[in-house]
Amino acid sequence: QVQLVESGGGLVQSGESLKLSCVGSEDSFNGDIISWHRQAPEKAREWIATLWPGGATMYTPSVKGRFTLSRDDAKNTVYLQLDSLKPEGTAVYSCQRTGDDGTTWGQGTQVTVSS
């Protein structure tokens, strides 16, 4: 089964940006649906964005216009660009892959936004 590894998290100030990466262990994400979720301390996990195989995207309203999904199939990587970060964006961000063989999650990457 495909393994996922996220990276790119860190500590930033409010208004700054980060670019998260989700790298798959196999040759390609082609045909897979890739989603990003986040979980803030003491809160339930929240879906934030999905990228479909044809390139369509969807974002939760609270991040629409500030977060952007992209992919590099040559690197088997999906990116989540986080712009205009807010303190309430502090969370562990995880990617999820859904393919013909089921669903896989990464371990997550911590994003901390200071005010």
Buried (B, 14 or more C-beta within 10 A) or exposed (E): EBEBBBEBBEEBEEEBEBEBBBBBEEEEBEEBBBBBBBBBEEEEBBEBBBBEEEEEBEBBEEBEEBBBBEBEEEEBBBBBBBBEBBEEBBBBBBBBBEBEEEEBBBEBBEBBBEE
